[in-house]
Amino acid sequence: MVEDVQLSGDTVTVPGPLKAGANFHKVGDDLKPGDRILAAGTQLGAAEIGVAAATGRASLPVRRRPRVALMSTGDELVEVGNRPGPGQIPDSNRWALLAALREAGAEVNVLGIAPDEAEPLRALVVDALGDADALVTSGGVSVGTHDLVKPLLESLGTVHVGRVKLKPGKPFTFATLGHAPLPDPLPWGERVAFGLPGFPVSSLVTFEVFVRPALRKMQGFAQLHRPTLPVRLGYDARPTADRTEYQRVTLRRDGLELIAETTGSQSSSRLMSLAGAHALVKVPAGDQGIIAGSIVEAMILSLP
Amino acid sequence: MVEDVQLSGDTVTVPGPLKAGANFHKVGDDLKPGDRILAAGTQLGAAEIGVAAATGRASLPVRRRPRVALMSTGDELVEVGNRPGPGQIPDSNRWALLAALREAGAEVNVLGIAPDEAEPLRALVVDALGDADALVTSGGVSVGTHDLVKPLLESLGTVHVGRVKLKPGKPFTFATLGHAPLPDPLPWGERVAFGLPGFPVSSLVTFEVFVRPALRKMQGFAQLHRPTLPVRLGYDARPTADRTEYQRVTLRRDGLELIAETTGSQSSSRLMSLAGAHALVKVPAGDQGIIAGSIVEAMILSLP
């Protein structure tokens, strides 16, 4: 999974420690040949690329971007831009997940809305997986829906997770794919499949919790998870009895503290609860909840 | 500066409020046609793109990316990858600034190492500015160097700033460019030029302080500056008598606090002081400095 790339200003990671070598030139006042300049797993930003270039290197070994095939499933979906008929909705998840996948460093092959029959669906997925490290689907994994995805994943590999105690995100599904007629396993392991729920908030929250760290692991990042910061809850976070809940919050500064306010109704279909959210607050299952004024660790998406 | 773009997962901004319109479809439980769904200046991440797509929109009006021509100047520079002779160094700033410009949302036209004579230099810059919103140069603006850049900027427009009370970054230069033989001013105003210092840390710090906010302004972002957070200094920050200093620090968590530690020698040539830094701490000019244990607002580059 290691490739030599030209220095290009892309954000990539180095797979092993990078040292100042024989072709070392003035990087700074305190470096000598043989000193380590970048650790394995370092994300290459402007300063890190500058340091590497200052040693005279025109290319660096980096992890390549994971290739992800992205598919939406659901009888109710129409292409965004086409007028939905009765009971239909635009396939908005595709575009939200495309943006989320790119932000996480993936190259995306957009398969569009899945065929509604088992054989064409299987042919499409098998073909796409010839050139992909991972399959990400949205929708079609809930009980009671016309689900062709889970049987397909079972026929191509092993479904390890078919449900999680998470709100939003209960129908989240995870599988490893290694069976014929897929090509041989990839050099670094099996292909993986993430079946995300169809509700827009559920698909993006399970992406944050499960898919993004996995994609960062594939890229060799030392830091897999979103950073967390302590925040003071500005509202009473009511719990869900049987599931951990990731509530969406905005943050604002009050003196030296960050105050977390709810983005409003936390319905899984209400994407406005995530648009503009700065962080996710994890509320444990049970009947306690977290009272306003408490300090909690929030998963930071962006800072105000 | 407004263009219609296909939904692509790119991070762009909306120039005006986006409202749920006649082609509104189920975005959530609490929206009705006419409600505002995205404010002007919003950065379009996954959830925001999902919200727009859920309204049935296949394209959005957004600001286009600023086009920046990037040039390195200095007799001592050789192309990265070529072996430097005596007194020469690789042109590492080009690659660091390319990465920084892209992170800030710009499309970059890399001009390479500037010609060493006035007329070829002028021809190159005038040609590049036909299709650019901004010129960014590094090096060649210090007193005593063989500087062709400042006279060129003076002949093409007005140099407003030729020196700043900043460490690192004293030679920072800013000009607006509107004179013949440049094409007519752009519809949204004059072209601008940023002459960054040649020292690697100086060029990236002045980029952070001056160039990145300007590029974000051109893109219509509501949030122009890096976010700040209160951090506790883990070291004595010694001041510079006559210049504000931006010291590079790493951050670590200690209980509910972020502790800022110096990245070591803050020499302008020591890019290792910026590689891996999480934040910049502003130390006012004078003889006071900031003692260890003080709380200061740090400009956050990334979180630990």
Interface residues (C-beta under 8 A of the other chain):
Chain A: L7 S8 G9 D10 T11 N23 H25 K26 V27 G28 D29 D30 L31 I37 L38 T42 L44 G45 A46 A47 E48 I49 G50 V51 A52 A53 A54 T55 G56 R57 A58 S59 E79 V80 G81 R83 P84 I89 P90 D91 S92 N93 R94 W95 A96 L97 L98 A99 A100 L101 R102 E103 V108 P200 L204 F207 P227 L229 P230 L256 L258 G264 S265 S267 S269 R270 L271 M272 S273 L274 A275 G276 A277 I295 I300 S302 L303 P304
Chain B: L7 S8 G9 D10 T11 N23 H25 K26 V27 G28 D29 D30 L31 I37 L38 T42 L44 G45 A46 A47 E48 I49 G50 V51 A52 A53 A54 T55 G56 R57 A58 S59 E79 V80 G81 R83 P84 I89 P90 D91 S92 N93 R94 W95 A96 L97 L98 A99 A100 L101 R102 E103 V108 P200 L204 F207 P227 L229 P230 L256 L258 G264 S265 S267 S269 R270 L271 M272 S273 L274 A275 G276 A277 I295 I300 S302 L303 P304
